[in-house]
Structure formats: structure tokens, C-alpha cells
Amino acid sequence: MKPQIPIAILLAALATTGCEAAYFSAEVTAQEVCIIDMATQFPPAPGSGAELATVLQTSIGEDDLGVRLADELDIDVQVLSVAVAPRANITDLSFVDSFSVSVGADGSVLPIIKVVDLTPQNLEAGILYGEPSEAVDVTAHIRAGELQMDFELRGALPTQSWEANIDLCLSTQAKYTVPF
């Protein structure tokens, strides 16, 4: 027969040991979570073969990430890769001289962070793909509700509007603790 220890005595013993009191704690690590096929429309260039720089913005929120950011959730999110693929009115991205991706918002207290610079060397089978040279932590931007992606594109852009699918792959680690 196993000895029965009243729960109150067990809790009192734990409190005196200096252990962190928690009713429930869970930790999840996702090596790679990708937000795929973010359809992004680009405006037409003003003239044929015009060298042009254009900046577009899109925001990523809790719904895109599939998580609600409660105060009890300790989360760490880092960008692993960015891919840009033709979607409509173009067949490849060979006209691109550079495609820069940054995270941040003008006027925010958080800094704008360069994620990746894609060049023709990052082009394979008509798709641009790149990984940051070092981890890019975007956790503070997600917590602030300001995960705004800025895309700066340079090259001889098409004279008609066109679309691309942008895939963003992230590494996430989350820990949820409910105190008692």
C-alpha cells in the first residue's frame, strides 16, 4: 500500500523549497512554421524596362501565426527564410536586381530589422529564396502587434501589375504557464 500524503502538506513542502509555484506549464518548440502563399500585388512600372524601386507593406497578425498572445505566453520567434514566387502576369523573377525584406513600422518605438536581401544569385527556377545570415528575432514586433513586412524591389519591373506569393518561414518556441 502506498502512503497517502495530504495535498496541503505537499504544497507547503514545495513552497519552502523555493520552487516556482505553477499550476500548469507547457513548452512547445516548432522547428519550422511557414506562412505560405501570401499573395502580394505589385504595381506596374511607369515605362518599359524602367529601373524602379518600389516598396510594399503587409502585416502579419495573431491569426496568421495561429496563436493568441496571452500575457502568460512566453514566445520566441525567429525568421528562418523568405521565398518569393511568381503568381500572376509573370512567369519568373529574373527581372529583379534586388528584393529586400525588412520587419518594422515607421513611427514605431521598435527598430526596423533587415531580414534578407535577395539578388539574382538567390534565383533558382524563377523563384527568389534566401535565409538570413544570422537569426532575426521578431518576437518584440509580434508582441507589439507590429509585425509589418516591408518589401523593397529594384529592377526592370514589368509594365503591367503582377503578383507574387511570399512564403515566410519561422522558428518558434512558446512556453505557457498558468500560476495558481
Secondary structure, 3 states (H helix, E strand, C coil): CCCCCCHHHHHHHHHHCCCCCCCEEEEEEEEEEEEEEEEEEECCCCCCCCEEEEEEEEECCHHHHCCCCCCCEEEEEEEEEEEEEEEECCCCCCCEEEEEEEECCCCCCCCCEEEEEECHHHEECCEEEECCCCCEECHHHHHCCCCEEEEEEEEECCCCCEEEEEEEEEEEEEEEEECC
